[in-house]
Amino acid sequence: MGTDKNGDLLLPSGGYRRLKSFQLAQLIYDITVRFVELYIPAESRTCDQMVQAARSGVQNIAEGSVDAATSAKLELNLYNVARASLEELKLDYQDYLRQHCEQQWLKDDLLYLEFIKRRINSKKEFREFIVWAENHFSVSIRTIPYKSVLVANAVLLLIDTASYFLKRQIEKKAAIFLDNGGFSERMHNMRIQKRKNNNG
């Protein structure tokens, strides 16, 4: 104990672009930027709040991954900030639906099930789902565009998925921290080991 399994002082870090949580958070950010442009009044504070919350999710996952080399505590804190930012964004999308008297999809709704089945990972796949939904479901008279209802609900599912992967990251990193300790602890143990080797 004191170093990782390879005896390295610095633990693996970076590589955040390979993280599922980062990929989904970035997709959520891109969609949110377009969503507020189309459906949220530019003068509304909600517009900036939604974009900033989505951006915070992306940035904190990236920063947490990079900081993993020297500070598991900071890494875990940043992942938790990312989750909180996504939760804030989730509330904004839920508010949008509620304020326009629209329903959030339930787990047995056909659109919910179809979206989950597709395992959407890109803007292209997301657009394809929205087009499919528009073509396959009749639309009653609404006070807001039907597409905005579809996008808001679909993003809510992406947020839930990203939060799930973040939760798994946090649990995994917490376990690694318990096994390897923090940067200072690993450095201390390596110094002790080096002295033993020099004296031996």
VEXKOL-651263 format. One record per residue (C-alpha): x, y, z; residue in one letter. Coordinates in steps of 0.2 Angstrom, whole numbers, plus 5000, padded with zeros to 4 digits. Example, Ala and Ser with C-alpha at 12.3 -4.5 7.8 and 13.67 -1.06 7.14 Angstrom:
// residues 2
east,north,up,res
5062,4978,5039,A .
5068,4995,5036,S .
// end
This chain:
// residues 200
east,north,up,res
5000,5000,5000,M .
5006,5018,4997,G .
5008,5017,4978,T .
4998,5010,4964,D .
5000,4992,4959,K .
5014,4997,4947,N .
5023,5006,4961,G .
5021,5023,4953,D .
5019,5039,4963,L .
5007,5047,4950,L .
4991,5038,4947,L .
4983,5036,4930,P .
4975,5053,4924,S .
4968,5061,4909,G .
4960,5052,4895,G .
4944,5060,4900,Y .
4938,5059,4882,R .
4936,5041,4883,R .
4925,5042,4899,L .
4907,5038,4895,K .
4902,5052,4907,S .
4912,5065,4898,F .
4905,5060,4881,Q .
4887,5061,4887,L .
4890,5077,4896,A .
4898,5085,4880,Q .
4883,5079,4870,L .
4871,5086,4883,I .
4881,5103,4882,Y .
4880,5104,4863,D .
4861,5100,4863,I .
4858,5112,4877,T .
4866,5127,4868,V .
4855,5124,4853,R .
4840,5121,4864,F .
4841,5138,4873,V .
4844,5147,4856,E .
4828,5140,4849,L .
4816,5139,4864,Y .
4822,5150,4879,I .
4820,5169,4877,P .
4837,5177,4875,A .
4834,5189,4889,E .
4829,5176,4902,S .
4842,5171,4915,R .
4837,5153,4912,T .
4846,5154,4895,C .
4863,5158,4903,D .
4860,5146,4918,Q .
4856,5131,4907,M .
4872,5134,4896,V .
4883,5136,4911,Q .
4876,5121,4921,A .
4879,5110,4905,A .
4897,5117,4903,R .
4901,5115,4921,S .
4897,5096,4919,G .
4909,5094,4905,V .
4923,5105,4912,Q .
4923,5097,4929,N .
4923,5079,4922,I .
4939,5084,4912,A .
4947,5093,4926,E .
4944,5079,4938,G .
4951,5067,4926,S .
4967,5077,4924,V .
4969,5080,4943,D .
4968,5061,4946,A .
4987,5060,4945,A .
4990,5069,4961,T .
4974,5072,4971,S .
4960,5059,4972,A .
4951,5070,4984,K .
4951,5085,4971,L .
4946,5072,4958,E .
4931,5066,4968,L .
4926,5083,4972,N .
4926,5089,4954,L .
4916,5074,4949,Y .
4903,5078,4962,N .
4902,5096,4956,V .
4899,5089,4939,A .
4885,5078,4945,R .
4877,5093,4954,A .
4878,5104,4939,S .
4869,5091,4928,L .
4856,5090,4942,E .
4854,5108,4941,E .
4852,5107,4922,L .
4839,5093,4925,K .
4829,5104,4935,L .
4829,5117,4922,D .
4823,5105,4908,Y .
4809,5099,4920,Q .
4804,5116,4924,D .
4802,5120,4905,Y .
4791,5105,4903,L .
4780,5109,4919,R .
4779,5127,4915,Q .
4772,5123,4898,H .
4760,5109,4905,C .
4770,5095,4896,E .
4773,5078,4904,Q .
4790,5071,4908,Q .
4791,5053,4900,W .
4787,5039,4912,L .
4797,5022,4911,K .
4784,5013,4902,D .
4781,5027,4889,D .
4785,5021,4871,L .
4796,5036,4868,L .
4806,5033,4884,Y .
4808,5014,4879,L .
4813,5018,4861,E .
4826,5031,4867,F .
4834,5019,4880,I .
4834,5005,4867,K .
4844,5016,4855,R .
4859,5020,4867,R .
4861,5037,4859,I .
4879,5043,4860,N .
4880,5057,4846,S .
4871,5072,4839,K .
4868,5062,4824,K .
4859,5048,4833,E .
4850,5061,4844,F .
4843,5070,4828,R .
4838,5053,4821,E .
4828,5049,4836,F .
4819,5066,4836,I .
4815,5065,4818,V .
4808,5047,4821,W .
4798,5053,4836,A .
4790,5067,4826,E .
4785,5056,4812,N .
4778,5042,4822,H .
4768,5051,4835,F .
4753,5062,4832,S .
4754,5080,4839,V .
4739,5088,4847,S .
4738,5107,4848,I .
4752,5114,4859,R .
4757,5131,4866,T .
4776,5126,4862,I .
4784,5117,4848,P .
4782,5098,4849,Y .
4801,5096,4845,K .
4805,5106,4861,S .
4795,5093,4871,V .
4804,5079,4863,L .
4821,5086,4865,V .
4819,5091,4883,A .
4813,5074,4888,N .
4827,5066,4878,A .
4840,5077,4887,V .
4833,5072,4904,L .
4837,5054,4900,L .
4854,5058,4894,L .
4857,5067,4910,I .
4851,5052,4920,D .
4863,5041,4911,T .
4878,5053,4913,A .
4874,5054,4931,S .
4874,5036,4933,Y .
4891,5034,4925,F .
4898,5048,4936,L .
4892,5039,4951,K .
4901,5023,4945,R .
4917,5034,4943,Q .
4916,5041,4960,I .
4913,5024,4968,E .
4928,5017,4958,K .
4939,5031,4962,K .
4934,5031,4981,A .
4939,5012,4981,A .
4956,5016,4973,I .
4959,5030,4985,F .
4956,5018,5000,L .
4969,5006,4992,D .
4982,5018,4987,N .
4980,5033,4998,G .
4983,5051,4993,G .
4998,5059,4984,F .
5007,5064,5000,S .
5004,5047,5008,E .
5011,5038,4993,R .
5026,5050,4992,M .
5030,5047,5011,H .
5029,5028,5009,N .
5040,5029,4993,M .
5053,5039,5003,R .
5053,5026,5017,I .
5055,5012,5005,Q .
5069,5021,4996,K .
5078,5023,5013,R .
5076,5005,5017,K .
5083,5000,5000,N .
5098,5012,5002,N .
5102,5005,5020,N .
5099,4987,5014,G .
// end
